[in-house]
Amino acid sequence: MTTIGIHPDNQVPELKDYNVYTSDPVLRRAVARGGAAWRDEELVRQGAEYGAEATLRAAEDANRHEPELHTHSRIGERIDQVQFHPAWHTMMSIARRNGIANLPFFDERPSAWVGYGASLYMHSQIESGSTCPTTMTKACIPVMRRNAALYGDLSAKLASNEHDARDIPLGGKTSMTVGMGMTEKQGGSDVRTNTTRAVPAGSGPWGDEFLITGHKWFFSAPMCDGHLVLAKTDEHGSSCFFVPRWRPDGSKNAIHIQRLKDKVGNRSNSSSEVEFKEAWGVRVGDEGRGIPTIIEMATVTRLDCALASAGFMRQAFAQAAHYARNRFAFGKALVDQPVMTELLADMALESESATLLAMELASRFGSAAPLDTAWRRLLTPAAKFWNCKRAVALTGEAMEVFGGNGYVEDGPMGRLFREAPVNSIWEGSGNVMCLDVLRAVSRNPGDVQLVLDQLQDIATGEPRLQTEIDVLRRMVQLPPQELERQARRFTQRLVRAAQACLMLTHASVEASAAFVSSRFDPDWGPVTGISAGTSDPAALVRAAWH
């Protein structure tokens, strides 16, 4: 992206009316490499839509005019309705139209995962709140298929690419959204401590029916048309239930929204606390197998966290590079100041490696091959852990590039910075992700060997990376208690080794050499830059931002 000229007051014009897709060479190559060239023309259209000024304004408005909870009607009826600004529905319509809610489950091509990943990655850069109900809807599809009658009646609404904002019973809707309700106030991530109960209430056309009583401390997107909810039965422990917003008879279901969460970021999206007062639901999956049933949904949304956080990093770099090219100090553009050039080059490498990791992982979701399965089990929680962690640091760094202009709400960086932490927390925080990596290692020891063998083959001729893989092989042999203490260190090393191999395979010679040289240098850290990694950092910046 070229410099657009010196503003009379040395203020940088807004980055707008650009193509989010065609300006990102790393993403475009990942789409082609993943076999999704059939979607390239559509992604070009989406990229122009996401970078258009009208879309940027809608994203701002959706976050400035926050959702409002109305628990009762004027005559005292319980309505539990969240009202949104029209801009929210604009962003939801874009997300739905662009396939984020369903593409990989209704397009049989394995590469559909790559095509959807590119769309989510771009959408997250512009407005992240609307991705929550959209990606949960997608992730619920394989779970809802476990109830054939339920899925048979609702599949067309899940497959629809139209956003239907009406708050009416499912029978009258053209499309639907689905959320989830897992965590409770006393347990958080430890859902085994849940107390919500489900009492049998007969059988109907969708199978076993239950009345559910209890609470959920985080109930994301309460205006979804239904939620997958964990609740316990007396005999068999936790089961998974589909709980619609409206009962089949047309009456409102007894899901009472207590309040909306006052969140640090993700302000456009309503997250809530709810109470169930004998809410009607039907079982999905085997009785007593609710946690593994709903975890299948969480696995897909963890991929989404890795993709979205890579998108955050890309947008942070793009904004920083745009600003540095159009802001002048001490006689030249910021981008030409040596220390700024080093920083931007480091950010470019971090963004590229995060994008490669997320898109590579997405490509593995369309295959049942042993190596792809191993990647999904090991690298899904690892990529979520690392990309989400790095997004927080990188968005903060980009804000600093703007100086004081980055720390005011007039610009783009405040919202981007506040969005970044949510993916680290949603669907399991960092410690949970690292423990899930170790759980995958212990349950499927052959998987880690498959992955490390592949990385070893790629690392041939790169002694620093070979040494890192040797360390990982030794670590998996540690006693479980010792390895658990080093869960974060093991996960970080695994991710960086995977990223380095992806850079060696897919990045330019200059970028891959700089990444390996810097990331395996003991002095590399959040503030050191990459001066030891390349002789021409400006070339890395130019190559990353077309």
GUTOR-279067 format. One record per residue (C-alpha): residue number from 1; x, y, z. Coordinates in Angstrom, 1 decimal. Example, Ala and Ser with C-alpha at 12.3 -4.5 7.8 and 13.67 -1.06 7.14 Angstrom:
% residues 2
   seq       c1       c2       c3
     1     12.3     -4.5      7.8
     2     13.7     -1.1      7.1
***
This chain:
% residues 546
   seq       c1       c2       c3
     1      0.0      0.0      0.0
     2      1.6      3.3     -1.1
     3      1.9      6.5      0.9
     4     -1.1      8.7      0.1
     5      0.7     12.0      0.6
     6      1.6     14.3      3.5
     7     -1.5     15.8      5.2
     8     -1.2     19.5      5.9
     9     -1.3     18.8      9.6
    10      0.7     15.6      9.4
    11     -2.4     13.6     10.4
    12     -2.9     10.2      8.8
    13     -6.1      9.7      6.9
    14     -8.3      6.7      7.8
    15     -7.4      3.4      6.2
    16    -10.6      2.8      4.2
    17    -11.9      1.7      0.8
    18     -9.2     -0.9      0.5
    19     -9.5     -4.6     -0.2
    20     -8.8     -6.7      2.9
    21     -8.1     -9.8      0.8
    22     -6.1     -8.7     -2.2
    23     -3.8     -6.5      0.1
    24     -2.9     -9.6      2.1
    25     -0.6    -11.9      0.0
    26     -0.1    -14.4      2.8
    27     -3.8    -15.0      3.0
    28     -4.3    -15.2     -0.7
    29     -1.5    -17.8     -1.1
    30     -2.9    -19.8      1.8
    31     -6.3    -20.0      0.0
    32     -4.7    -21.2     -3.2
    33     -2.5    -23.7     -1.4
    34     -5.5    -25.1      0.5
    35     -7.3    -25.9     -2.7
    36     -9.9    -23.1     -2.4
    37     -9.0    -21.2     -5.5
    38    -12.7    -21.8     -6.5
    39    -13.6    -19.2     -3.9
    40    -11.0    -16.6     -4.8
    41    -13.4    -14.4     -6.8
    42    -15.9    -14.4     -4.0
    43    -13.1    -13.6     -1.5
    44    -12.1    -10.7     -3.6
    45    -15.6     -9.4     -3.4
    46    -15.7     -9.9      0.4
    47    -12.4     -8.2      0.8
    48    -13.7     -5.1     -0.9
    49    -16.8     -5.2      1.2
    50    -14.9     -5.5      4.4
    51    -12.6     -2.6      3.6
    52    -15.4     -0.3      2.3
    53    -16.1      2.8      4.3
    54    -19.8      1.8      4.7
    55    -18.8     -1.4      6.4
    56    -16.3      0.3      8.7
    57    -19.0      2.7      9.8
    58    -21.5     -0.1     10.5
    59    -18.8     -1.9     12.6
    60    -18.3      1.3     14.6
    61    -22.0      1.9     15.1
    62    -22.7     -1.7     16.2
    63    -20.1     -1.2     19.0
    64    -21.0      2.4     19.9
    65    -24.7      1.7     20.2
    66    -24.6     -1.3     22.5
    67    -27.4     -3.9     22.9
    68    -30.1     -3.1     25.4
    69    -31.9     -5.7     27.6
    70    -35.7     -5.4     28.1
    71    -37.0     -8.0     30.5
    72    -40.7     -7.1     30.5
    73    -43.2     -5.6     28.2
    74    -45.2     -2.5     29.1
    75    -48.0     -4.7     30.6
    76    -45.6     -6.8     32.7
    77    -45.1     -9.8     30.4
    78    -41.8    -11.5     30.5
    79    -40.1    -10.9     27.1
    80    -36.4    -11.2     27.8
    81    -35.5     -9.3     24.6
    82    -32.2     -7.8     23.6
    83    -32.6     -4.9     21.2
    84    -29.7     -4.1     18.8
    85    -28.8     -1.1     16.6
    86    -29.5     -1.7     12.9
    87    -25.7     -1.8     12.3
    88    -25.5     -5.0     14.3
    89    -27.9     -6.7     11.9
    90    -25.9     -5.3      9.0
    91    -22.8     -7.0     10.3
    92    -24.7    -10.2     11.0
    93    -26.1    -10.2      7.5
    94    -22.6     -9.8      6.0
    95    -21.2    -12.6      8.2
    96    -24.1    -14.9      7.2
    97    -23.9    -14.1      3.5
    98    -20.2    -14.7      3.5
    99    -20.6    -18.3      4.7
   100    -19.2    -18.0      8.2
   101    -22.3    -19.6      9.8
   102    -22.2    -22.8      7.8
   103    -19.9    -23.2      4.7
   104    -17.7    -26.1      5.7
   105    -20.7    -28.3      6.8
   106    -22.8    -27.7      3.7
   107    -20.1    -27.7      1.0
   108    -18.6    -31.2      0.7
   109    -15.3    -30.0     -0.6
   110    -12.6    -30.4      2.1
   111    -11.2    -27.0      1.0
   112    -14.4    -25.4      2.1
   113    -12.7    -25.2      5.5
   114    -10.0    -23.0      4.0
   115    -12.6    -20.8      2.2
   116    -14.6    -20.3      5.4
   117    -11.4    -19.6      7.3
   118    -10.4    -16.8      5.0
   119    -13.8    -15.2      5.4
   120    -13.8    -15.4      9.2
   121    -10.2    -14.1      9.3
   122    -11.3    -11.0      7.3
   123    -14.6    -10.4      9.2
   124    -12.8    -10.5     12.5
   125    -10.6     -7.7     11.4
   126    -13.5     -5.4     10.9
   127    -16.2     -6.4     13.5
   128    -15.6     -9.2     16.0
   129    -18.8     -9.3     18.0
   130    -20.9    -10.6     15.2
   131    -18.6    -13.6     14.8
   132    -19.7    -15.0     18.1
   133    -23.3    -16.1     17.3
   134    -22.2    -16.8     13.7
   135    -19.4    -19.2     14.5
   136    -21.3    -20.9     17.3
   137    -24.1    -21.5     14.7
   138    -21.6    -23.2     12.4
   139    -20.0    -25.2     15.3
   140    -23.4    -26.5     16.5
   141    -24.2    -28.3     13.2
   142    -22.3    -31.6     13.7
   143    -23.7    -31.7     17.3
   144    -27.3    -31.2     16.2
   145    -26.9    -33.9     13.6
   146    -26.8    -36.3     16.6
   147    -30.6    -35.8     16.9
   148    -31.8    -36.8     13.4
   149    -35.4    -35.6     13.8
   150    -34.3    -32.2     15.2
   151    -31.7    -31.7     12.5
   152    -34.0    -32.9      9.7
   153    -36.5    -30.1     10.6
   154    -33.9    -27.4     11.1
   155    -31.1    -28.1      8.6
   156    -32.5    -25.8      6.0
   157    -32.5    -22.9      8.4
   158    -28.9    -23.7      9.4
   159    -27.9    -23.9      5.7
   160    -29.4    -20.5      4.9
   161    -27.1    -17.6      4.0
   162    -29.7    -15.0      5.0
   163    -29.8    -13.3      8.4
   164    -33.3    -13.5      9.8
   165    -33.4    -11.0     12.7
   166    -37.0    -11.6     13.7
   167    -37.7    -12.8     17.2
   168    -40.4    -15.4     16.4
   169    -40.8    -19.1     16.8
   170    -38.5    -21.3     14.7
   171    -41.3    -22.5     12.4
   172    -41.7    -19.1     10.9
   173    -38.0    -18.3     10.4
   174    -36.0    -18.6      7.2
   175    -32.7    -19.0      9.1
   176    -31.6    -19.5     12.6
   177    -28.7    -18.9     15.0
   178    -27.5    -21.2     17.8
   179    -25.5    -20.4     20.9
   180    -24.2    -22.5     23.8
   181    -24.7    -22.5     27.6
   182    -22.0    -24.3     29.5
   183    -20.4    -22.3     32.3
   184    -21.9    -21.6     35.7
   185    -20.9    -19.2     38.4
   186    -19.5    -21.9     40.8
   187    -17.4    -23.8     38.2
   188    -16.4    -21.7     35.2
   189    -14.3    -24.0     33.0
   190    -14.9    -27.0     35.4
   191    -18.3    -27.8     34.0
   192    -18.4    -31.1     36.0
   193    -19.5    -28.9     38.9
   194    -22.6    -27.7     37.1
   195    -25.8    -27.8     39.0
   196    -28.5    -27.1     36.3
   197    -31.0    -29.9     36.3
   198    -33.1    -31.5     33.6
   199    -36.3    -33.4     34.5
   200    -37.9    -35.8     31.9
   201    -41.1    -34.4     30.4
   202    -42.1    -37.1     27.9
   203    -41.3    -37.6     24.3
   204    -42.1    -35.7     21.1
   205    -41.3    -35.5     17.5
   206    -37.7    -34.4     18.3
   207    -37.2    -37.2     20.9
   208    -36.8    -37.1     24.7
   209    -38.1    -33.8     26.2
   210    -37.0    -32.3     29.4
   211    -37.7    -29.3     31.7
   212    -34.5    -27.5     32.7
   213    -34.0    -25.5     35.8
   214    -30.8    -23.7     36.8
   215    -28.6    -20.9     35.7
   216    -25.7    -20.1     33.3
   217    -23.1    -17.4     34.3
   218    -22.1    -16.9     30.7
   219    -24.8    -17.4     28.1
   220    -23.5    -15.9     24.9
   221    -25.8    -14.3     22.4
   222    -29.1    -14.8     24.3
   223    -31.2    -13.7     21.2
   224    -30.1    -16.8     19.3
   225    -33.0    -19.0     18.2
   226    -31.7    -21.8     20.3
   227    -28.8    -22.9     22.5
   228    -27.0    -26.1     23.3
   229    -27.1    -26.4     27.0
   230    -25.4    -28.7     29.6
   231    -27.7    -29.9     32.4
   232    -27.7    -32.9     34.7
   233    -30.3    -35.7     35.0
   234    -30.7    -37.7     38.2
   235    -29.4    -40.9     36.8
   236    -26.8    -40.2     34.1
   237    -24.9    -37.0     34.9
   238    -24.6    -34.2     32.4
   239    -26.4    -34.4     29.0
   240    -26.6    -31.9     26.1
   241    -29.9    -30.3     25.3
   242    -31.2    -28.1     22.5
   243    -33.2    -25.3     24.2
   244    -35.0    -23.0     21.8
   245    -36.0    -19.4     22.6
   246    -39.6    -20.3     21.7
   247    -41.4    -23.5     22.6
   248    -42.8    -25.6     19.7
   249    -46.3    -24.5     20.8
   250    -45.4    -20.8     20.1
   251    -45.0    -19.7     23.7
   252    -41.9    -18.1     25.0
   253    -39.5    -20.5     26.6
   254    -38.7    -19.9     30.3
   255    -35.2    -18.6     29.8
   256    -35.0    -15.4     31.9
   257    -32.1    -13.0     31.1
   258    -30.9    -11.6     34.4
   259    -28.5     -9.1     33.0
   260    -26.1     -8.4     30.1
   261    -22.4     -8.6     30.9
   262    -20.6     -5.3     30.9
   263    -17.5     -6.5     29.0
   264    -14.1     -5.0     28.4
   265    -14.5     -5.5     24.6
   266    -16.8     -7.3     22.2
   267    -19.3     -4.6     23.1
   268    -21.6     -5.1     20.1
   269    -22.4     -8.7     21.1
   270    -24.7     -9.4     24.0
   271    -23.4    -11.9     26.6
   272    -25.7    -12.6     29.5
   273    -26.5    -14.4     32.7
   274    -29.7    -16.4     32.6
   275    -32.0    -18.5     34.8
   276    -34.0    -21.5     33.5
   277    -37.4    -21.9     35.1
   278    -38.4    -25.3     33.7
   279    -37.3    -24.3     30.2
   280    -38.3    -26.8     27.6
   281    -35.6    -28.7     25.7
   282    -34.8    -31.9     23.9
   283    -31.7    -34.1     24.3
   284    -29.0    -34.1     21.7
   285    -26.5    -37.0     21.8
   286    -26.3    -39.8     24.3
   287    -27.6    -39.3     27.8
   288    -24.8    -38.7     30.3
   289    -22.4    -37.8     27.5
   290    -23.1    -34.1     27.5
   291    -19.6    -32.8     28.0
   292    -17.9    -34.7     25.2
   293    -20.9    -33.9     23.0
   294    -20.7    -30.1     23.5
   295    -16.9    -30.2     23.4
   296    -17.2    -31.2     19.8
   297    -18.7    -27.8     19.3
   298    -16.0    -26.1     21.3
   299    -13.2    -27.7     19.2
   300    -14.5    -25.9     16.1
   301    -14.9    -22.6     17.9
   302    -11.3    -23.0     19.2
   303    -10.2    -23.1     15.6
   304    -12.3    -19.9     15.1
   305    -10.4    -18.2     18.0
   306     -7.1    -19.0     16.3
   307     -8.3    -17.7     13.0
   308     -9.9    -14.5     14.4
   309     -6.8    -13.7     16.5
   310     -4.6    -14.1     13.4
   311     -7.1    -11.6     11.8
   312     -6.6     -9.2     14.8
   313     -2.8     -9.4     14.3
   314     -3.1     -8.8     10.6
   315     -5.3     -5.8     11.1
   316     -3.0     -4.4     13.8
   317      0.0     -4.7     11.4
   318     -2.0     -3.2      8.5
   319     -3.1     -0.2     10.6
   320      0.4      0.3     12.0
   321      2.0      0.1      8.6
   322     -0.5      2.5      7.1
   323      0.1      4.9      9.9
   324      3.8      4.7      9.7
   325      3.9      5.3      6.0
   326      1.8      8.4      6.2
   327      3.1     10.0      9.4
   328      6.3     12.1      9.3
   329      8.8     12.9     12.1
   330     12.4     14.2     12.1
   331     12.3     14.8      8.3
   332     11.0     11.4      7.1
   333      8.2      8.9      7.3
   334      8.0      6.9     10.5
   335      8.3      3.7      8.4
   336     11.8      4.8      7.3
   337     13.0      5.4     10.9
   338     15.3      2.4     11.5
   339     13.8      1.3     14.9
   340     10.3      1.6     13.5
   341     11.2     -0.4     10.4
   342     12.6     -3.1     12.7
   343      9.4     -3.1     14.7
   344      7.1     -3.3     11.7
   345      9.1     -6.1     10.2
   346      8.8     -8.1     13.4
   347      5.1     -7.5     13.4
   348      4.9     -8.6      9.8
   349      6.6    -11.9     10.7
   350      4.4    -12.4     13.7
   351      1.3    -11.8     11.6
   352      2.4    -14.0      8.8
   353      3.3    -16.9     11.1
   354      0.0    -16.7     12.9
   355     -1.9    -16.6      9.6
   356      0.0    -19.6      8.3
   357     -0.7    -21.6     11.5
   358     -4.4    -20.8     11.5
   359     -5.0    -21.4      7.8
   360     -2.9    -24.6      7.9
   361     -5.0    -25.9     10.8
   362     -8.2    -25.0      9.0
   363     -7.1    -27.1      6.0
   364     -6.6    -30.1      8.3
   365    -10.2    -30.0      9.4
   366    -11.4    -31.3      6.0
   367     -9.5    -34.6      6.2
   368     -9.6    -37.8      8.3
   369     -6.0    -38.7      7.4
   370     -3.9    -39.7     10.5
   371     -1.6    -36.7     10.3
   372     -4.4    -34.3      9.8
   373     -6.2    -35.8     12.8
   374     -3.1    -35.5     14.8
   375     -2.8    -31.8     13.9
   376     -6.3    -31.1     14.9
   377     -5.9    -32.8     18.3
   378     -2.6    -31.2     19.2
   379     -2.5    -27.9     17.3
   380     -6.1    -26.7     17.8
   381     -5.6    -25.9     21.5
   382     -2.0    -24.9     20.9
   383     -2.8    -22.5     18.1
   384     -5.7    -21.0     20.1
   385     -3.4    -20.5     23.1
   386     -0.5    -18.9     21.1
   387     -2.4    -16.8     18.5
   388     -4.7    -15.4     21.1
   389     -1.8    -14.6     23.5
   390      0.2    -12.9     20.7
   391     -2.8    -10.9     19.5
   392     -3.0     -9.1     22.8
   393      0.6     -8.1     22.6
   394      0.6     -7.1     18.9
   395     -2.6     -5.0     19.1
   396     -1.0     -3.1     22.0
   397      2.2     -2.6     20.0
   398      0.2     -1.3     17.1
   399     -1.6      1.2     19.3
   400      1.8      2.5     20.4
   401      2.8      3.1     16.8
   402      0.0      5.6     16.7
   403      1.2      7.3     19.8
   404     -1.5      9.3     21.5
   405     -3.6      9.0     18.3
   406     -4.0      5.3     19.1
   407     -5.2      5.8     22.6
   408     -8.4      7.8     21.7
   409    -11.7      6.4     20.6
   410    -11.7      8.4     17.4
   411     -9.4      5.9     15.8
   412     -9.5      2.1     15.2
   413     -7.0      0.9     17.8
   414     -9.0      1.1     21.0
   415    -11.7     -1.3     19.8
   416     -9.2     -3.7     18.3
   417     -7.1     -3.7     21.5
   418    -10.1     -4.4     23.6
   419    -11.3     -7.2     21.3
   420     -8.0     -9.1     21.5
   421     -8.3    -10.7     25.0
   422    -11.7    -12.2     24.5
   423    -10.4    -15.1     22.4
   424     -7.8    -16.0     25.0
   425    -10.7    -16.5     27.5
   426    -13.5    -17.8     25.4
   427    -13.7    -21.6     25.0
   428    -10.9    -22.1     27.6
   429     -8.2    -19.8     28.9
   430     -4.5    -20.3     28.3
   431     -3.9    -22.9     31.0
   432     -6.9    -24.9     29.9
   433     -5.5    -25.0     26.3
   434     -2.1    -26.1     27.4
   435     -3.6    -28.8     29.6
   436     -5.7    -29.9     26.6
   437     -2.5    -30.2     24.5
   438     -1.0    -32.5     27.2
   439     -4.3    -34.5     27.3
   440     -4.0    -35.0     23.6
   441     -0.4    -36.2     24.1
   442     -1.3    -38.7     26.8
   443     -4.4    -40.1     25.1
   444     -3.0    -40.4     21.6
   445      0.8    -40.6     22.0
   446      1.2    -41.6     18.3
   447     -0.2    -38.2     17.3
   448      2.6    -36.2     18.8
   449      5.2    -38.5     17.1
   450      3.4    -38.0     13.7
   451      3.5    -34.2     14.1
   452      7.1    -34.1     15.4
   453      8.3    -36.5     12.6
   454      6.8    -34.2     10.0
   455      8.4    -31.1     11.6
   456     11.7    -32.9     11.8
   457     11.6    -33.7      8.1
   458     11.0    -30.0      7.3
   459     13.7    -28.8      9.8
   460     16.5    -30.8      8.1
   461     19.3    -28.4      7.5
   462     18.2    -25.9     10.2
   463     20.1    -26.9     13.4
   464     18.3    -24.4     15.7
   465     14.9    -25.8     14.8
   466     16.1    -29.4     14.9
   467     17.4    -28.8     18.4
   468     13.9    -27.4     19.4
   469     12.2    -30.5     18.1
   470     14.6    -32.7     20.0
   471     13.7    -30.9     23.2
   472     10.0    -31.5     22.5
   473     10.7    -35.2     22.0
   474     12.4    -35.3     25.4
   475      9.7    -33.3     27.1
   476      6.9    -35.8     26.1
   477      8.9    -38.5     27.9
   478      8.8    -36.6     31.2
   479      6.6    -38.0     34.1
   480      3.1    -36.5     33.7
   481      3.3    -34.3     36.8
   482      6.6    -32.8     35.7
   483      5.3    -32.2     32.1
   484      2.1    -30.6     33.5
   485      4.2    -28.1     35.4
   486      5.8    -27.2     32.0
   487      2.5    -27.2     30.1
   488      2.8    -23.6     28.9
   489      6.5    -24.0     27.9
   490      5.8    -27.2     26.0
   491      2.9    -25.6     24.1
   492      4.8    -22.5     23.3
   493      7.7    -24.6     21.9
   494      5.4    -26.8     19.9
   495      3.7    -23.8     18.3
   496      6.9    -22.0     17.5
   497      8.4    -25.1     16.0
   498      5.2    -25.6     13.8
   499      5.2    -21.9     12.8
   500      8.9    -22.1     11.9
   501      8.3    -25.1      9.7
   502      5.4    -23.5      8.0
   503      7.5    -20.4      7.4
   504     10.3    -22.5      5.9
   505      7.8    -24.3      3.7
   506      5.6    -21.4      2.5
   507      7.2    -18.0      3.3
   508      9.9    -16.3      1.3
   509     13.5    -17.2      2.0
   510     14.1    -13.8      3.6
   511     11.0    -14.0      5.9
   512     11.6    -17.6      6.9
   513     15.3    -16.9      7.7
   514     14.3    -13.8      9.7
   515     11.7    -15.8     11.6
   516     13.9    -18.7     12.6
   517     16.9    -16.4     13.4
   518     14.8    -14.1     15.6
   519     12.4    -16.6     17.3
   520     15.1    -19.0     18.3
   521     17.4    -16.2     19.5
   522     17.5    -16.2     23.4
   523     17.3    -12.4     23.2
   524     14.1    -12.2     21.2
   525     11.1    -10.9     23.2
   526      8.2     -8.5     23.1
   527     10.4     -5.4     22.6
   528     13.6     -6.5     20.9
   529     12.6     -6.4     17.3
   530     14.5     -8.5     14.7
   531     17.8     -6.8     14.1
   532     19.5    -10.1     14.2
   533     17.1    -11.7     11.8
   534     17.5     -9.8      8.5
   535     19.6     -7.3      6.8
   536     16.6     -5.7      5.1
   537     13.6     -5.3      7.4
   538     12.0     -2.8      5.1
   539     11.7     -5.4      2.4
   540      9.7     -7.6      4.8
   541      7.3     -4.7      5.5
   542      6.9     -4.0      1.8
   543      6.2     -7.7      1.0
   544      3.6     -8.0      3.7
   545      1.3     -5.1      2.7
   546      0.3     -4.8     -0.9
***
